[in-house]
Amino acid sequence: MKQLYEMLCTQYHVYDFEQRQDRLAFVSIPSEQLVSLLTCLRDIYGFSHLALMTCVDWLEESRFQLTYILRNHDGHRELVIKSFIDREHAVADSIHHLWQHARVYQRELHEMFGLSFPGSPGMTEPMILEGWQGPPPMRRDFDTLRYCEDNYSNRDRTHSEPEAHMKATMYPED
Amino acid sequence: MQSLYPPVKNGKATYDLESQKYLKLWQGPQHPGVTGNMSLELDICGDQVINCNTHVGYLHRGFEKLMERRRYINSFPLVCRICVPEPDTNEYLFAAAMEELLGIDIPERAKWLRTLNLELSRLASYLMWMGGQAGAFGMGTIAQWCLAHRDFVLDLFEEWTGARIYHMYMIPGGVRGELPEGWTGRAEKVISAAEKLLGEIEQVFINNAIFKLRAQGLGIIEPEMIDPYAVVGPNARGSGIKRDLRKDTPYLIYDQLSFDIITENSKDAYGRFLVRWRETQQAIDLIRQIIKDMPTGGAFHLTLPNVLHLKVPKGQTYVKAESTRGEYGYFMVSDGSAFPRKVTVRGPSFSHAMALLEYLAVGVNIADVAGLMVSLHTYPPEIER
């Protein structure tokens, strides 16, 4: 994996190499080189399987970590590509042309994190949260409790102890 | 054939529903032919599907968000609920991701018990799937047989772990308990009965002319589609692709067991049934191997500090395992606190039920949509998590 990283270093500004397991490594890349790197890994280095695409919200650093997990089936190696984008301007390049299922991941990230992938088909269609009005719920600054208190109310119910309830309904004269 | 399809204007298909030629039909969210609760928005012409859109969101419980607000150990009752028929893969992967970030190695005995648990849940999940596939093609009797035998497997789980569906058996550092006395004898009885059932399924279902007529040629996944659509597991093996994480990147004690990767070359729903049917036999064989070779005695759990105050070192990892539907993965990010920063679940259904199903459903007879969907073995909670 270290060898692959050194080869990638000659073409791209990859940094932060971290070997996690024998066959799993992490690298980071500036967002403007991301699609080019993914295309190169898919077509030249045989990382043809996109296992997962997800996002981590680093609220303190005010940035999103876009994460792509690729697998090379011949060597059974996995490479996790991390790319950071600004939290205030959450726009990333779409990879729907590289993998067919990537558009579904992008649609989910748009809904859950409010990321935008210009050009991704059907990105703005609601996927899981149909009719959702609030802010993107998977962001770290989304307060679940506060949102519920503001938007939903507790049902008006009278609570009664079983003993008192029995007495009141069945033996009121006692 | 082409005249069935609506005219395309500005790159978009335009339907004239008033023409009485097209029909919009919703299959689901409550429908016996749909796995779990999701719905297919089908555009029909005659009895042929000309467009399919899948809609999910009926089972969204926000697991990933809930996990961010819970301590690691408190997430265990959550993760197993992501997949009802096979919850153990989730438990194993969550525990394995934690162990990797903590840098601990579990005892040998725990590895064998975990593998036994995973294979037994594989048997239960495949039995349920075979019942579902038979039911989707109108043979409810086989569904009843399969579910009855799955119930016997659940009885074994109940005796072993105390719960029937959500076992919460694998915990960080090992497993929660030992096998009860005499359990292996009772397990042998149950899996022998399941083995006999598989023979009966072959006679009445695999050799059934109607099933062959309907399933052969249905939902063909070409080998070229495997990588662009991220097809994994039995769906890929049904197209002749030799990939199985248990063999490719062995975890637990799979490198000490003897088994082969099962493939079929017919690429259709019939081939996928054969793959899963043979893998059920393989699971039975593996359970027998594990029971025979398992070392007796020894610790089954590592002594850990109080898990309620456990802080996991900063780091990120991705762990994966072969479930009955293919590659199941957990991406876990820890920021050094007692709460996970982010846990993302990679369910195989995410690619199978959305992009792949939408592609395969076009041109299929409306009566076969249920059979096609079940043959991909999808579970919506993995998409919505």
Chai-1 contact restraints between the chains, C-beta under 6 A:
chainA,res_idxA,chainB,res_idxB,connection_type,confidence,min_distance_angstrom,max_distance_angstrom,comment,restraint_id
A,R20,B,T317,contact,1.0,0.0,6.0,A-B,restraint_1
A,S48,B,D227,contact,1.0,0.0,6.0,A-B,restraint_2
A,H49,B,D227,contact,1.0,0.0,6.0,A-B,restraint_3
A,L50,B,A230,contact,1.0,0.0,6.0,A-B,restraint_4
A,A51,B,R346,contact,1.0,0.0,6.0,A-B,restraint_5
A,L52,B,F331,contact,1.0,0.0,6.0,A-B,restraint_6
A,L52,B,R346,contact,1.0,0.0,6.0,A-B,restraint_7
A,T54,B,T344,contact,1.0,0.0,6.0,A-B,restraint_8
A,V56,B,V333,contact,1.0,0.0,6.0,A-B,restraint_9
A,V56,B,K342,contact,1.0,0.0,6.0,A-B,restraint_10
A,I69,B,Y318,contact,1.0,0.0,6.0,A-B,restraint_11
A,H76,B,D248,contact,1.0,0.0,6.0,A-B,restraint_12
A,H76,B,T249,contact,1.0,0.0,6.0,A-B,restraint_13
A,W99,B,P228,contact,1.0,0.0,6.0,A-B,restraint_14
A,Q100,B,P228,contact,1.0,0.0,6.0,A-B,restraint_15
A,Q100,B,Y229,contact,1.0,0.0,6.0,A-B,restraint_16
A,Q100,B,A355,contact,1.0,0.0,6.0,A-B,restraint_17
A,H101,B,Y229,contact,1.0,0.0,6.0,A-B,restraint_18
A,H101,B,A230,contact,1.0,0.0,6.0,A-B,restraint_19
A,H101,B,S351,contact,1.0,0.0,6.0,A-B,restraint_20
A,H101,B,A355,contact,1.0,0.0,6.0,A-B,restraint_21
A,V104,B,M354,contact,1.0,0.0,6.0,A-B,restraint_22
A,V104,B,A355,contact,1.0,0.0,6.0,A-B,restraint_23
A,I128,B,G57,contact,1.0,0.0,6.0,A-B,restraint_24
A,I128,B,H60,contact,1.0,0.0,6.0,A-B,restraint_25
A,I128,B,E384,contact,1.0,0.0,6.0,A-B,restraint_26
A,E130,B,G57,contact,1.0,0.0,6.0,A-B,restraint_27
